[in-house]
Structure formats: C-alpha cells, structure tokens
Amino acid sequence: MINLSIEEAKTGDFKKALEGAKEQINSDEWGAFQSFGTSYTTEIEQMGKKYVLVQMNAVYENTSVTYTITLDEDLMLTGFYVK
C-alpha cells in the first residue's frame, strides 16, 4: 500500500513521491487503463474534524487497484492511498 499525504503536496514533493510510489508498485506492469469500477464515498469525523473519504477501484490490463482519497472540509487533499 502506498500512502501519500498533504504534507508532501505542500512541500512540492507530491509529484516526486507519486512517481516513487508508482515505481514501488510496478505500475509499468499494470498495462493499459481499462475502466473505473465501483466507487464509495463516506464522511468521517476524527478528533472533531470532518473528512470525505472516496474509494474507487480501477481496472488495468494486468491488474486492479484501489485508490483511496481523503479530503478535508475545504475539499483539500489530506491523503492519497494506492492498494
């Protein structure tokens, strides 16, 4: 599982971190993107703060992955996970 946070985005390292994450999970071997599958959305509250959690499945030629994106109340990215 790959975890990229808003802190990396704030420092401008998000793109670099994402590229590193793609290398770790061998995304070149995934093949061509085919389609998005089912998506799920929910609101969560942690320590008095509300977040939106979006989970979406993506189908590639050779594998399937699950993207999980977390947004704060201002819809700013607070988490990006690939599994």
FITIMAR-604431 format. One line per field, with one value per residue (C-alpha): x, y, z; residue in one letter; residue number from 1. Coordinates in Angstrom, 2 decimals, padded with zeros to 5 digits. Example, Ala and Ser with C-alpha at 12.3 -4.5 7.8 and 13.67 -1.06 7.14 Angstrom:
<markes>
u	(012.30/013.67)
v	(-004.50/-001.06)
w	(007.80/007.14)
resn	(A/S)
resi	(1/2)
</markes>
This chain:
<markes>
u	(000.00/001.25/000.42/000.99/-000.01/-000.91/002.42/004.20/001.92/002.64/006.38/006.09/007.31/003.94/004.74/008.12/006.53/003.84/006.45/008.36/005.18/004.43/007.89/007.37/004.17/005.43/002.80/004.57/003.45/-000.19/-000.86/-003.30/-006.07/-009.39/-012.08/-013.10/-015.17/-017.37/-016.75/-017.69/-017.97/-018.47/-017.97/-015.81/-015.03/-011.74/-010.79/-013.61/-012.64/-014.78/-013.35/-014.68/-013.33/-013.57/-012.59/-012.51/-011.47/-009.60/-009.09/-005.92/-004.93/-002.94/-004.22/-006.79/-006.01/-007.96/-007.47/-008.48/-008.59/-009.25/-010.37/-010.88/-013.91/-012.47/-012.05/-008.28/-006.36/-005.28/-004.48/-003.88/-003.53/-002.99/-003.54)
v	(000.00/003.47/006.44/009.99/012.86/016.51/017.34/016.05/018.17/021.27/020.84/020.34/016.76/015.20/014.53/013.06/010.95/009.74/008.71/006.85/005.16/004.07/002.51/000.65/-000.93/-001.70/000.42/-000.07/-003.69/-002.78/-002.44/-000.03/001.55/-000.19/001.33/002.57/000.19/000.86/003.96/004.51/007.79/008.46/011.20/010.52/012.55/012.33/014.50/016.94/017.35/016.11/014.43/012.95/009.53/008.32/004.81/003.85/000.68/000.91/-001.91/-002.09/-004.61/-006.79/-005.85/-003.96/-001.32/000.57/004.31/005.91/009.69/011.73/015.37/017.85/020.12/022.56/019.65/019.90/016.65/015.13/011.59/009.52/005.77/003.12/-000.53)
w	(000.00/-000.86/001.37/000.11/002.36/002.00/003.67/000.57/-001.60/000.49/000.10/-003.64/-003.37/-004.20/-007.86/-006.94/-004.18/-006.58/-009.15/-006.43/-005.32/-008.88/-009.08/-005.79/-007.01/-010.53/-012.26/-015.61/-015.45/-014.90/-018.61/-020.17/-018.13/-018.84/-016.62/-013.22/-011.15/-008.19/-006.10/-002.48/-000.61/003.08/005.62/008.66/011.74/013.60/016.55/015.76/012.11/009.23/006.15/002.93/002.06/-001.54/-002.52/-006.19/-007.94/-011.22/-013.71/-015.77/-018.41/-015.97/-012.53/-010.48/-007.86/-005.24/-004.86/-001.56/-001.41/001.73/001.58/004.42/004.89/002.33/-000.12/000.16/-000.29/003.02/001.93/-001.19/-000.98/-003.66/-002.83)
resn	(M/I/N/L/S/I/E/E/A/K/T/G/D/F/K/K/A/L/E/G/A/K/E/Q/I/N/S/D/E/W/G/A/F/Q/S/F/G/T/S/Y/T/T/E/I/E/Q/M/G/K/K/Y/V/L/V/Q/M/N/A/V/Y/E/N/T/S/V/T/Y/T/I/T/L/D/E/D/L/M/L/T/G/F/Y/V/K)
resi	(1/2/3/4/5/6/7/8/9/10/11/12/13/14/15/16/17/18/19/20/21/22/23/24/25/26/27/28/29/30/31/32/33/34/35/36/37/38/39/40/41/42/43/44/45/46/47/48/49/50/51/52/53/54/55/56/57/58/59/60/61/62/63/64/65/66/67/68/69/70/71/72/73/74/75/76/77/78/79/80/81/82/83)
</markes>
